[in-house]
Amino acid sequence: MISDRKLEHLKICKDYDVEHTKTTGLEDITLIHRALPEVNYDEIDTSIELLGKKIDSPLIISAITGGHPESTKINSNLAEAVENTHIAMGVGSQRAGIENEELKETFTTVRDKAPEAYIIGNIGAPQVEYAYDAIEMLKTDALAIHLNPLQEIIQPEGDTNAQGYIDDIKEICENTNTPIIAKETGAGICGEDAKILEKIGVNAIDVQGVGGTSWAAVETYRADDASLGNLFWNWGITTAVSTVDVCENTNIPVISSGGIRNGLEAAKAIALGASCVGMALPFLKHSYLGHTYIENKIEQFTQELKTAMFLVGASNIEELKQKRLIITGKTREILEQMNIDTKKYTRRI
């Protein structure tokens, strides 16, 4: 059953090592320190406009859960926290709540607890026919269509027919006024796919690259034979490379996610061109403890982000996106192999 699978996913993510052993690549990004920042820390503005709605921070609590009774409390705590801090959050795949009325509350609790917050719905590319129900269920501000071919191929009950995704996503984009976000689930998105997604009408792209939770790893713990999952544990494009590649090839907002763990890494991702960032696993760890613990984590993130902004002389997020940085190491090697000029980030004035 889908509900049982969702509970297994929660417990595995909470209790086991499910992160990539390959890093995000953000360690190869160095922001240029300013000894004369000419910025008042107390006046730094971290707010952004995300697809038509203002939020107080470029932080999204990425999709974590839904679809099992145990996830109701988690989603309630997360929702109360984002309502109180005026940030955005996504829910896990709503398929279970659409197919089973008894599980609907595991999702609707989010809108009940966060009537004014920016809520991102979620449905998988193989089930895009549920998109309209997903939007209606939560009166979503945006809908994420998640792309997870790696997870599907490792998952014992996975859907391995990926034909028709492009046409199906295009149809949703053409027939709803709700912004559509295409998101990966831990393997990254390349510039080639980003171009296709923008062309068919997607409004934003969440890269969710390698460096955080590996869903191949999660499914490895569930599989009878772990060999395939172990082999592909680190498959994909790092978050840093994916962020740059998608930003270079599209003109729509880019959400950088996948292993981002603090405000400094978020500042690096935004300086690379992202409009905002997503974090999931760190909030899952706090979600069992109550909304105040989540709010404390959000406040810590904001302090870290503002400190980085202060030290590079950025008074708002748009200024941060233009600040100089240096790309070194494997990330530089990969980007240059992709004919991306890494020096232009250093030459910014």
C-alpha positions in Angstrom: 0.0 0.0 0.0 1.1 3.6 -0.7 0.4 4.5 2.9 2.7 1.8 4.3 5.4 2.9 1.8 5.2 6.5 3.0 5.6 5.4 6.6 8.7 3.3 5.6 10.2 6.3 3.9 9.7 8.5 7.0 11.3 6.0 9.3 14.2 5.3 7.0 14.9 9.0 6.5 14.7 9.6 10.2 16.7 6.6 11.4 19.2 5.6 8.7 22.0 7.2 6.7 20.3 8.1 3.4 22.5 10.9 2.2 24.8 10.9 -0.8 28.4 10.3 -0.1 29.1 12.7 -3.0 28.9 16.4 -1.9 26.7 19.3 -3.2 29.7 21.0 -4.8 28.9 24.2 -2.9 32.1 23.7 -1.0 33.8 24.7 -4.2 32.0 28.1 -4.1 33.8 31.0 -2.3 31.9 34.3 -1.8 34.2 37.4 -2.0 34.5 39.0 1.5 34.0 42.7 1.7 35.9 44.6 4.4 33.8 47.6 3.6 30.3 46.0 3.2 28.5 49.4 3.6 25.4 47.5 4.9 23.4 47.8 8.1 22.8 44.2 9.3 19.5 45.1 11.0 18.2 46.5 7.7 19.0 43.5 5.5 15.9 42.3 3.7 15.7 38.6 3.0 12.2 38.7 1.5 11.5 37.6 -2.1 8.6 37.3 -4.5 8.0 33.7 -5.4 5.7 33.2 -8.4 3.6 36.2 -7.5 3.5 36.0 -3.7 5.9 37.6 -1.2 7.5 35.5 1.4 9.9 36.7 4.2 12.8 34.4 3.3 14.2 32.6 0.2 13.7 29.4 2.2 11.3 26.6 1.2 10.8 23.7 3.5 10.8 21.1 0.7 8.3 18.3 0.3 8.7 15.9 3.2 5.6 13.8 3.8 1.9 13.0 3.7 -0.2 9.9 3.0 0.2 8.1 6.3 -1.6 8.9 9.6 1.8 9.5 11.3 2.6 12.3 8.9 -0.4 14.4 10.1 1.5 15.6 13.1 4.6 16.3 11.1 2.8 18.3 8.5 0.8 20.2 11.2 4.0 21.2 13.0 5.7 22.2 9.8 2.7 24.2 8.6 2.3 26.1 12.0 6.0 27.0 11.7 5.8 28.4 8.2 2.7 30.3 9.0 4.4 31.9 12.0 7.6 32.7 10.0 6.0 33.6 6.7 8.0 31.2 4.5 7.0 28.5 2.1 6.6 24.8 2.3 5.8 21.9 0.1 4.0 18.7 0.9 4.8 15.1 -0.2 3.1 13.4 -3.1 -0.7 13.9 -2.6 -1.5 10.7 -4.6 -2.4 8.8 -1.4 -4.7 11.5 -0.2 -6.5 11.6 -3.5 -6.9 7.9 -3.8 -7.9 7.3 -0.2 -10.3 9.8 1.5 -9.1 8.6 4.9 -5.6 9.9 4.2 -6.7 13.3 2.9 -6.4 14.9 6.4 -2.6 14.2 6.4 -2.4 16.9 3.8 -5.3 19.2 4.5 -3.9 19.8 8.0 -1.3 22.0 6.3 -3.8 24.5 4.9 -5.8 24.3 8.2 -2.7 25.3 10.2 -1.3 27.7 7.6 -4.2 29.5 5.9 -2.0 32.4 4.7 1.3 30.6 4.0 2.8 29.8 0.6 1.9 26.1 0.1 3.3 24.0 -2.7 1.3 20.9 -3.7 2.9 17.8 -5.1 2.1 15.1 -7.6 4.4 12.7 -9.5 4.9 12.9 -13.2 3.4 9.4 -13.6 0.2 10.6 -11.9 -0.3 14.1 -13.4 -4.0 13.3 -14.0 -4.3 14.0 -10.2 -2.9 17.5 -10.6 -6.2 19.3 -10.5 -7.3 17.4 -7.4 -4.0 18.1 -5.7 -4.4 21.9 -6.4 -8.0 21.9 -5.1 -7.2 19.9 -2.0 -4.9 22.5 -0.5 -5.8 25.6 -2.6 -2.2 25.6 -3.4 -0.1 28.6 -4.3 1.9 26.4 -6.7 2.0 22.8 -7.7 5.2 20.8 -7.9 5.4 17.9 -10.4 8.1 15.7 -9.2 10.5 13.8 -11.5 12.0 10.8 -9.9 13.2 8.2 -12.5 16.1 7.1 -10.3 13.8 6.3 -7.4 11.3 4.6 -9.6 13.8 2.3 -11.1 15.3 1.3 -7.7 11.9 1.1 -5.9 10.5 -2.4 -5.7 7.0 -1.2 -6.9 8.3 1.6 -9.1 6.8 2.9 -12.3 9.5 2.5 -15.0 7.6 3.8 -18.0 8.7 7.4 -18.4 7.2 7.9 -21.9 4.8 10.8 -22.2 5.9 13.0 -19.3 6.6 16.0 -21.5 3.2 16.0 -23.1 1.4 15.4 -19.8 3.2 18.2 -18.0 2.6 20.5 -21.0 -1.2 19.8 -20.8 -1.3 20.7 -17.1 0.6 23.9 -17.7 -1.8 24.9 -20.4 -4.9 24.1 -18.4 -4.4 25.6 -15.0 -3.7 29.1 -13.7 -1.7 27.7 -10.8 2.0 28.0 -11.2 3.7 24.7 -12.0 7.1 23.8 -10.5 9.1 20.9 -12.0 11.2 19.3 -9.3 13.7 16.5 -9.1 14.0 14.4 -6.0 17.8 14.2 -5.5 19.5 13.5 -8.9 19.5 17.1 -10.3 18.2 18.6 -13.5 20.4 19.4 -16.5 20.2 22.4 -18.8 18.8 20.4 -21.7 15.8 19.2 -19.6 15.4 22.7 -18.1 15.0 24.1 -21.6 12.3 21.6 -22.4 10.5 22.3 -19.2 10.5 26.1 -19.7 9.3 25.6 -23.3 6.3 23.5 -22.3 5.2 26.2 -19.8 6.7 25.2 -16.4 6.9 28.4 -14.2 9.9 27.4 -12.1 12.4 24.6 -11.7 13.6 23.0 -8.4 16.9 21.3 -9.3 17.2 19.1 -6.1 20.6 17.8 -7.0 23.1 15.3 -5.5 24.5 16.1 -2.1 21.5 15.6 0.2 19.0 12.7 0.5 19.5 9.9 -2.0 16.3 8.3 -2.8 18.2 5.4 -4.3 19.6 5.0 -0.8 16.2 5.1 0.7 14.8 2.5 -1.6 17.9 0.4 -1.1 16.8 -0.2 2.5 13.4 -1.4 1.2 14.7 -3.6 -1.6 15.2 -7.4 -1.3 18.4 -7.0 -3.3 20.4 -3.9 -2.4 23.0 -4.2 -5.1 21.3 -1.9 -7.7 20.6 0.8 -5.1 24.1 0.7 -3.8 25.6 1.0 -7.3 23.4 4.1 -8.1 23.5 5.6 -4.5 25.4 8.7 -5.8 23.9 8.9 -9.3 23.1 12.4 -10.6 24.2 16.0 -11.0 25.5 17.9 -8.0 23.4 20.7 -6.6 26.0 23.4 -7.5 26.4 22.2 -11.1 22.7 21.7 -11.6 21.9 25.1 -10.3 24.3 26.8 -12.6 23.4 24.7 -15.6 19.6 25.4 -15.2 20.2 29.1 -14.5 22.4 29.4 -17.6 19.7 27.7 -19.9 16.4 29.2 -18.7 14.8 32.5 -17.8 12.4 31.2 -15.1 13.0 31.1 -11.3 15.3 28.4 -10.1 15.0 26.7 -6.7 18.3 25.3 -5.6 18.0 22.3 -3.3 19.6 19.0 -2.5 21.9 18.9 0.5 21.7 22.6 1.4 22.0 22.6 5.2 22.6 26.2 6.3 22.2 29.8 5.4 25.8 30.1 4.1 25.2 27.4 1.5 22.0 29.1 0.6 23.8 32.3 0.0 26.2 30.6 -2.3 23.4 29.0 -4.3 21.6 32.3 -4.6 24.8 34.0 -5.7 25.0 31.3 -8.4 21.7 32.5 -9.7 19.0 30.7 -7.7 15.9 32.6 -6.7 15.5 30.6 -3.5 16.5 27.4 -1.8 14.8 24.3 -0.5 15.7 22.2 2.6 14.0 19.0 3.8 15.9 16.5 5.9 17.1 19.0 8.6 13.4 20.0 9.2 12.3 16.4 9.3 14.6 15.8 12.2 12.9 18.8 14.0 9.3 18.1 12.9 8.7 15.4 15.5 9.6 17.8 18.3 7.0 20.6 17.6 6.7 23.8 15.6 8.8 25.9 18.0 11.9 23.7 17.2 11.2 24.2 13.5 10.9 27.9 14.0 14.2 28.0 15.9 15.8 26.2 12.9 14.3 28.7 10.5 15.6 31.6 12.7 19.1 30.0 12.7 19.0 29.7 8.9 18.0 33.4 8.6 20.8 34.5 10.9 23.3 32.5 8.9 22.0 33.9 5.6 22.0 37.5 6.8 25.5 37.1 8.1 26.7 36.0 4.7 24.8 38.8 3.0 26.4 41.3 5.5 29.9 40.1 4.8 29.5 40.4 1.0 27.7 43.7 1.2 24.2 42.6 0.0 21.3 44.5 1.5 18.7 42.3 -0.2 18.4 39.0 -2.2 18.7 40.7 -5.6 21.9 42.2 -4.6 23.2 38.9 -3.3 22.5 37.4 -6.7 25.0 39.8 -8.3 27.9 39.4 -5.8 31.3 38.1 -6.8 32.3 34.5 -6.2 35.0 32.1 -7.1 34.4 28.6 -8.4 37.1 26.0 -7.9 37.7 22.3 -7.7 35.5 19.6 -9.3 32.6 22.0 -9.8 34.8 24.3 -11.9 36.1 21.4 -13.9 32.7 20.1 -14.6 31.2 23.5 -15.6 34.1 24.2 -17.9 33.7 20.9 -19.6 30.1 22.1 -20.2 31.5 25.2 -21.8 30.2 27.4 -19.0 32.5 30.4 -18.3 33.2 30.2 -14.5 35.3 33.3 -14.5 32.4 35.6 -15.2 31.2 35.1 -11.6 34.5 36.5 -10.4 34.4 39.4 -12.9 31.1 40.8 -11.6 31.3 44.4 -10.5 
